[in-house]
Amino acid sequence: MRRKIFLSLSILLALFALGMLVSFLYTKTFFVVTFALTSLIAVLIARYLINAIIYPVEELLKATRAVASGNFNYKMSYQDKTEFGEIAGSFNDMIAVLRDSNESIKNQQQQIVDNEWKFRILSEFAHDWEYWITEKGEILFISPSCERITGYTRDEFIKDPDIRNRIVYLQDKDLWESHVADFKPPRHEEEIEFRIVTKSGEIKWLSHVCAPIYENDVFLGRRVSNRDITDRKRLEEQLMHSQRLESIGTLAGGIAHDFNNILTAITGYGHILKMKAKEDNPSKAYIEQILASAERAADLTQSLLVFSRKQTSSPEPVKLKGIIENVKRVLQRLVGENIELRTEISGEELIAMADSDQIEQVLVNLCTNARDAMPEGGVLAIRMKRVSGDKMHKAIGREQEALSIEHGKGYAEISIIDTGTGMDEKTRERIFDPFFTTKEVGKGTGLGLSMVYGIIKQHYGHISVESEEGKGTIFRIYLPLTEIAVSKDIRAAEEAKAITGGAETILLAEDEETVRKLTRVVLEEYGYTVIEAGDGQEAISKFMENKDRIDLFLSDIIMPRMNGREAYERIKKIKPKLKVLFASGYPSDFTHKNEILVAGLDFIAKPVSPDNLLKKVREVLDKS
């Protein structure tokens, strides 16, 4: 505005000076007229200059300052048909274009900010270790998860990208170097699996996926994603161990089946010789030795069945002291000479409702672990004593488990104590988890202690562990006690009863010839009439020929052509009230055994002594 006033005054002064000059040259009257006209012309000229030049220039100046300050909504109000008016219109159009461009730029900038925020959130919380690397080996980006997986920070990788090569496990170096040899691979993802050694020395498995980055056919580098698959690899390895164990178990079960058939013949004929021998016969002592050896062999087959995990749980009143004594005999050969084995058992006879085979399996598993924890030797102790429910409640200390303890009930506390390497707290928390193991690959499946835990729970018992690194481990097992008489004592009393025979006719179906002949001899010795069949199909044929006189169907379960259960179902349709007794020594038959017992039918397990067979046959025949 000051410029505008200054310019106007300058023009007026110039005109005034011109007027003074003219008045000096002419007369005074003429001077007055001339001065007045000159002043009027000067005012008109000044007004024109202000409106035509100064005002539009000033408006344009305001507009440029407004746009320069970022006000893209400013609009010049000046309008006329002169060049200034055209400039004002063009300027307004330009501002409109700039305004639209500025809005677009702002939107794009906001989108970039949003995308950057999203990318940062994703990268910071990404579980996989991601990075981008140039052909020169420069890392342009790396996710924070690199530290969780490798132990090295982002800054360490960016400062020294070669860390990614150095951490590769020695045995996987060739695979890695072959993979990175050609830095410009084809335009598709490549995936390899290899191990690394973390900063702390831990070995981890990685699934490594990478692909080239191109822009307009220009190679920029590689994008890489590394996933920690250590747990998956461990589970795969444990699964393979479990499958191998299952195969061994199946083999053990098959061996047990063959053993049972052989032992049935040995014990059967041995018992016949014993029955026929007179009391003063010197051979009777040898026969008893044969039968004792056969009984030990039968125990061996039971151990094989326990190992194969195909022995069903059969809880009965058992003396725990006897179980520990049996385990001790096995352990003396198992633990080695550098480990001292001790047993400390109270004088009181403790009886529990338990499956003796499974409890033996529990003790053997725990003692085997104790042995493995003492590679340099040590002391392994097994202790047993009676404790009250109240004392056990305090010993357990875990709220949920303590709730199921009967305070007034007696419990047997069996402790397995070793002086081995012990465990840290983290290991103790997972010790009973399936597939968890601290042993080297190939030396453990991680199933032993989980199986121990399951067996103890099935027996309504409890198990606890105390351990400290370098100070050994104590496992404590608590089993509820019972006042019921021991089953073996009951069986001994039953065995003392006289054996009686009969005159009934028995249809015998057995595919093993030696067992079939033995069974026939035993049954005929006691007055029974026996009709033999080598399989289920033959049994049906023999039944059709003699159906009116057959009183009992004695059958093996698994046989060629047709199994015993199927043969019985067909026979039952013809003679519904026919009595049946199934027998088997094969582990997988125990599934059928459960079905048979549920159906109210009778079953006897091989190997079976002639006395027990005769008593069971008489029992079934005498049922109403």
Buried (B, 14 or more C-beta within 10 A) or exposed (E): EEEBEEBBEEBBEEBBEBBEEBBEEEEEEEBEEBBEEBBEEBBEBBEEBBEEBBBBBBBBEBBBEBBEEEEBEBEBEBEEEEEBBEBBEEBBEEBEEEBEEBEEEEEEEEEEEEEEEEEEEEBEEEEBBBBBBBEEEEBEEBBBBBBEBBBBBBEBBBEEBEBBEEBBBEEBEEBBEEBBEEBEBEEEEEEBBBBBBBEEEEEBBBBBBBBBBEEEEEBBBBBBBBBBBBEEBBBEBBEEBBEEBEEEBBEBBBBBBEBBBBBBBBBBBBBBBBEEBEEEEEEBEEBEEBBEBBBEBBEBBBBBBBBBBBBBEEBBBBBBBEBBEBBBEBBEEBBEEEBEBEBEBEEEEBBBBBBBBBBBBBBBBBBBBBBBBBEEBBBBBBBBBEBBBEBBBEBBEEEEBBEEBBEEEBBBBBBBBBBBBBBEEEBBEEBBEBBBBBEEEEEBBBBBBBBBBBBBEEBBBBBBBBBEEEEBBBBBBBBBBBEEEBBBEEEEEEEEEEBEBBEBBBBBBBBBEBBBBBBBBBBEBBEBBBBBBBBBBBBBEBBEEEEEEBBBBBBBBBBEEBBBBBBBEBBEEEEEEBBBBBBBBBBBBBEBBEEBEEEEBBBBBBBBBBBBBBBBBBEBBEEE
